[in-house]
Amino acid sequence: VTALAGITSFVVTSNSPWTSLSDQAWCVVTTSGSGNGTVTATYETNLTDLSRIAHITVSVTGLTPVVVSLTQEAAVNKTLNLTIFLEGLFNGTSMNKAQDVAGDKFTGTIADQVTVELHNSTPPYGIAGGPYSVNLNTDGTAALTLPLSMSAYFFIVIRHRNSIETWNNAPISFIGSVINYDFTNSASKAYGNNLKLVSGKYVIFAGDVNQDGIVDSIDMETVAADAAIFKKGYFPDDVNGDGLIDSGDLIMLDNNLSNTVGVIRP
């Protein structure tokens, strides 16, 4: 069977009551039956890079037990599941879709795109994986596939076209095949608590239009210049992502400028 969780079965031909038993906790089987029947095996996802075997013993009183094997493949790739809210697009519940001059910039449930990097856990914290361009959905979810070779402890770094670069709070294990990380449920999920509380969720700060690591007067001047001509489209200085650079962008940017918002790295 594949590395993903699932169910398979074995046919039992018998004229007597029988029992079955798996020797692996990750594979659970039908415990008993009578006469012709089926042993159903329910198996968990294999989170390792090694295949594994469960031996299933089917027994009838007075006869030699029959042993069958369920061999599960190793995981082929890893999946990193993220939950992220961007301040510029966050509406208090989910995220609005980034706009262009023609309407939605992206199809389906995609709100915008972010860049994800994996950084080494020790100084100088260089890039170990990426950068990966990832679609970010309106519900804050994003997923990317990684090679099995990414099996160590890494920092997760999020970048976005007009948001503050944000690191997760500490290196996490990528040894398993499925890694989940939620930036939205606590300020402590980001290094240096570098998240903003909005309507009960923690969001990544908006306003770093020129991506120099800080929200400052240079960002303000850029947005103000384009707001003066009502520039339209999918641009970094459209801080709230509505497709129009105007006072709404200036207000959001000014709030973060006043609080000296910037990147916090290890």
C-alpha positions in Angstrom: 0.0 0.0 0.0 1.0 3.6 -0.4 2.5 5.8 2.4 -0.9 7.5 2.9 -3.4 6.2 5.5 -6.0 3.9 4.1 -7.9 0.5 4.3 -7.3 -2.8 2.6 -8.6 -6.3 3.1 -7.8 -10.0 2.9 -10.3 -12.7 2.1 -10.7 -15.5 4.6 -11.9 -18.9 3.4 -13.0 -21.0 6.4 -15.7 -23.3 7.8 -14.9 -22.4 11.4 -14.6 -19.4 13.7 -11.3 -17.5 13.4 -9.3 -14.7 15.0 -6.8 -12.2 13.5 -4.1 -10.1 15.1 -1.7 -7.5 13.7 1.8 -7.2 15.2 2.0 -3.4 14.5 0.1 -0.6 16.3 -0.2 1.4 13.1 -2.2 -1.3 11.4 -5.5 -2.3 13.1 -7.4 -5.4 11.9 -10.7 -7.1 12.2 -10.3 -9.2 15.4 -12.5 -12.2 14.6 -15.1 -13.8 12.3 -16.8 -17.1 11.5 -16.8 -19.0 8.2 -15.9 -17.2 5.0 -15.2 -13.5 5.6 -12.8 -10.6 5.4 -10.0 -9.3 7.5 -10.0 -5.5 7.1 -6.8 -3.7 7.8 -6.8 0.0 8.6 -3.4 1.6 8.5 -2.0 5.0 9.4 0.1 7.3 7.3 3.8 6.4 7.2 5.7 9.5 8.3 9.1 8.0 7.7 11.4 7.6 4.8 11.5 3.8 5.3 9.0 1.2 4.2 7.4 -0.9 6.9 5.6 -4.3 7.3 2.7 -5.4 9.5 2.3 -9.2 9.9 -1.3 -10.3 10.3 -1.9 -13.7 11.9 -5.2 -15.4 11.2 -5.9 -18.4 13.5 -8.4 -21.3 13.8 -8.3 -23.7 16.7 -6.4 -26.9 15.9 -4.8 -25.6 12.7 -1.5 -23.9 11.8 -2.1 -20.1 11.7 -1.9 -18.3 8.4 0.3 -15.1 8.4 -0.1 -12.5 5.7 1.9 -9.3 5.3 0.9 -5.7 4.7 3.9 -3.7 3.3 3.6 0.1 3.3 5.7 2.3 1.2 7.9 5.0 2.6 6.9 8.6 2.4 7.9 10.1 -1.0 7.7 13.8 -0.1 7.1 16.0 2.9 4.2 18.4 3.2 4.4 21.7 5.1 0.9 23.0 6.1 0.8 26.6 7.2 -1.8 29.0 8.5 -1.1 32.7 7.9 -3.1 35.9 7.9 -1.7 39.0 6.2 -2.8 42.2 7.9 -3.3 44.0 4.6 -5.9 41.5 3.4 -7.4 40.4 6.7 -11.1 41.3 7.1 -11.5 40.1 10.7 -12.5 36.6 9.8 -10.7 35.6 6.6 -8.7 37.3 3.9 -9.9 39.3 1.0 -8.6 38.3 -2.4 -5.9 40.6 -3.8 -7.1 42.7 -6.6 -5.8 43.8 -10.0 -7.2 46.4 -12.4 -9.4 43.6 -13.8 -10.6 42.2 -10.5 -9.3 39.2 -8.6 -5.6 38.7 -9.2 -5.7 35.0 -8.6 -8.3 32.3 -9.3 -10.4 30.2 -6.9 -9.8 30.6 -3.2 -6.3 32.1 -3.6 -6.0 35.4 -1.7 -2.4 36.1 -2.6 1.0 34.5 -2.8 3.8 34.4 -0.2 7.4 33.2 -0.3 8.5 30.6 2.2 12.1 29.9 3.2 13.5 27.3 5.5 16.6 28.5 7.5 19.1 26.5 9.4 18.6 26.3 13.1 22.1 27.5 14.0 24.1 30.7 13.2 24.3 32.2 10.7 20.9 30.8 10.0 21.4 30.4 6.2 18.7 29.3 3.8 18.4 25.5 3.8 15.4 25.3 1.5 13.6 27.6 -0.9 12.6 30.3 -1.6 9.3 28.6 -2.4 6.4 30.6 -4.0 3.2 29.4 -2.3 -0.5 30.2 -2.9 -2.2 31.5 0.3 -5.9 30.9 0.5 -8.5 33.2 1.9 -8.9 31.0 5.0 -5.2 31.5 5.7 -4.1 28.0 4.7 -1.1 27.3 2.5 0.7 24.1 1.7 4.0 23.2 0.0 5.7 19.9 -0.9 9.3 19.4 0.2 11.8 16.7 -0.6 12.4 14.0 2.0 16.0 15.2 2.3 14.6 18.2 4.4 14.8 16.2 7.6 16.2 18.4 10.3 15.2 21.4 12.5 14.5 24.6 10.6 13.1 28.1 11.1 10.2 28.9 8.8 10.4 32.4 7.3 7.5 34.1 5.6 7.9 36.9 3.0 5.2 38.9 1.2 5.3 41.7 -1.3 4.3 44.4 1.2 4.5 42.7 4.6 7.2 42.4 7.3 9.4 39.3 6.9 8.3 37.0 9.8 10.2 34.1 11.4 8.6 31.4 13.4 9.5 31.4 17.1 12.1 28.6 17.1 13.4 25.8 14.9 10.9 23.0 14.5 11.3 19.3 13.4 10.9 18.4 9.8 11.7 14.8 10.4 8.2 13.6 9.8 6.4 13.7 6.4 3.7 16.1 7.5 4.6 19.4 9.3 1.9 21.8 10.5 2.5 25.4 11.7 -0.1 28.0 12.6 1.1 31.6 12.9 -2.4 32.9 13.7 -3.2 31.6 17.2 -0.6 33.3 19.4 1.9 36.1 19.2 4.5 33.7 20.5 4.3 31.7 17.2 6.6 34.4 15.6 10.1 35.1 16.7 10.1 38.1 19.0 6.3 37.9 19.2 6.4 39.9 15.9 2.7 39.6 15.1 -0.3 41.9 15.4 -3.6 41.0 17.1 -6.6 41.8 15.0 -10.1 40.5 15.8 -8.8 37.6 17.9 -6.2 36.5 15.3 -2.5 37.2 15.0 -1.6 38.6 11.6 1.7 39.5 9.8 2.4 43.2 9.8 1.7 45.1 6.6 3.5 48.1 5.2 7.0 47.1 4.2 6.5 48.3 0.6 10.1 48.4 -0.4 11.0 45.2 1.5 13.9 46.8 3.5 12.8 45.2 6.7 11.0 48.1 8.4 7.9 50.2 8.0 9.2 53.8 7.7 8.9 57.1 6.0 10.3 55.8 2.7 7.3 53.4 2.5 5.0 56.2 3.3 6.4 58.5 0.6 6.1 55.7 -2.0 2.4 55.0 -1.1 1.6 58.7 -0.8 3.0 59.5 -4.3 0.9 56.8 -5.9 -2.2 57.6 -3.9 -2.0 61.2 -5.2 -2.5 59.8 -8.7 -4.9 57.1 -7.7 -2.7 54.4 -9.1 -4.5 51.1 -9.8 -3.3 47.5 -10.0 -1.5 44.8 -8.2 1.5 46.7 -6.7 3.4 46.4 -3.5 2.3 49.9 -2.4 -1.4 48.7 -2.5 -1.1 47.7 1.2 -4.7 46.6 1.7 -4.8 44.7 -1.7 -8.0 46.3 -3.0 -6.4 47.2 -6.4 -6.4 51.0 -5.7 -3.6 52.9 -3.9 -5.4 55.5 -1.7 -5.9 56.8 1.8 -6.9 53.3 3.1 -3.3 52.2 2.4 -1.8 55.3 4.0 -3.9 54.8 7.2 -2.8 51.1 7.6 0.8 52.0 6.9 0.8 55.0 9.2 -0.3 52.8 12.2 2.6 50.5 11.8 5.1 53.3 11.1 4.1 54.9 14.4 4.9 51.6 16.2 8.3 51.2 14.5 7.4 47.8 13.1 10.3 45.9 11.6 11.8 42.5 11.1 12.9 40.5 14.2 15.4 37.7 13.4 17.4 35.4 15.7 
